[in-house]
Amino acid sequence: MLFAYTYVPHQMEKMQKFIDFIFFDVWCKAPSSRPFGLNLFDANEELHEVMEAFYY
């Protein structure tokens, strides 16, 4: 029997957005001449807070 699909939001969507940001906006654009720094995550404030908590 066919039925209408009901979208159910999930917490993993936030994780996927973080992963996409890290891959496309940090890893793909990171300059090879500079060291790693938390400033790479400035464009995504929520992820920056998470990275800062784990960094220190």
C-alpha positions, 0 to 999 in steps of 0.5 A: 500500500502507498502512503505519503512520506512524512519528513522527520527532522533528525539531529544528524542533519546538523552533523552533516552540515558541520561535515559539509562545512569542514570539507568544502569551506575549510579543507578544500580552501585551506592554504598550505602555507599557513598552520591550522587555526580556529579562525578557519571556522569563523564563518560557521559560528556554531561549529566554531564554538564546538571546535573551540571547546575541543581544541582547548 
